């Protein structure tokens, strides 16, 4: 457990670790998970050194990593379908024609198409869950930085990175969206000085297949965490005014049980401090101990 102390307006902050339930909970009987993706990976011919082929290779790596992780950690096999290939092209064309001027309309249009697809898949396959990989992209980006030395001479450097992004839409029968998750990864691949007024010629994305594959594996690993409990840091503020100031060291030193005993005594016989402030501090101490029921009880008393 990590603590951070911030003093302002008679308050301090406590950073505690909270355990959150999985965002997606599957039934115990699930042995297979149906997945619809952008490409028909079974028909790819990986024998070209072109940019487009490298992107497809990274997608294959992404799907294989996702399948391997589901088998290893959840004991679930993925059943891959290529049904999004034609859909993807159609949606991209429709976006450009009708919705490019309005980001929200763009998003709503895509989600309505996805929901329609999901319902048709459930009718066809009679399955409990469906994972749609509704967007997959990997590309090169560049950012320029200008520096100036003491003589006034300026130097421009361009930094190149590979960016990867995937959107997962998880549905349960009959087509209800359970979760939508965006995963993004990035890695710097090169930096070059700019010659004269022209940008330096950037590296070709086809030459960075290993980086692209690594990012694809990271995308898959990040998504799998949606199926497991997670520990996240949260910040809680507690009062240090008046009589509570002398008890602040107990909180700072994570002596929460001792702090609760002292706070309960103060709550029964308050002098110059608000009982609501005392109740709030008791709630924070119980939450730090992971005793959620008691924390909620005292939280209500502090209102």
C-alpha positions, 0 to 999 in steps of 0.5 A: 500500500502506498501513501501520499500526504497532501496538506491543504485546508485542514485535510490530508490525502491517503492513497489506498489500493482498492480491488475492483471486480472484473468488468466482464464476468462469463458463466462457468460453462463457457468453453468457446468464445466467438470472435469476429475480426477485420481480416480473414487470417486463414487466407493471408499470404505472408510473403510480401515486404510491403506496408499493408502486409506488415499491418496484416501480419501484426493483426495475425500476431494480435489474434494469435496472442489473444487466442493463446492468452484466453486458452492459457488464463481462462481455458477458453478457445476462440472461434475466429470469424472474418465477417467484419471484413466487408462490414469494415469497408462499408462502414468506412465508406459510409463514414466518409460520405455521411458522418465525417463532419460529426464525430458523435454521429460517426460513433453512433452510426458505427455502434448501431451497425455493430449492434445489428451485426451482433444480433444477427450472429446470435440468431445464426450461431445460438451462442452466449457471447460474442466479441467484435473487434470493431477497429484495429489500426497500427501506423507511424506517427511523427512529432517535431521538436525545435531546440535553440543553443546559446548562439541562437542556432536552432535545430529541429529533430523529428521523433517517429513512433509506431502507434497501435489501437484496437476497439473491443465490443463484447456482447451477450445474447441477444446482442446486449453490449456488456463492455466496450474497451479501447486499448492503445500502445506506442513505441518510439522507433527512430529520431532524425535531424531535419535537413534545411527546410524539409522534414527528414525522410521517415523510416518505412513502417514495413521495416518495423515488423518486430515492433508492430508485433510486440505492440499487438501482443501488448494490445491482447494482454491489456484486453484480457485484464477485463476478465480478472479482478484489478487492484487500483489506487484511489485517493481519499481525503481525511480531516486534520482539523482541531482534535483530529490533527493529533491523530493524523500520524496514525493514518500516515503510518498506516496504523488504521486499527489504532486510529479507529479506536481513537476516533471512536472514542472521540466520536462519543465525546467530541469537544471542538470537532465536528462529529461528521468529520470524525465519522468521515475519518473512521470511514476512510480508515475502514476502507483502507483496511478493506472493510467495506461494510463498516466503511459504508456505515460510517460514510453514511454517518458523516453525511 
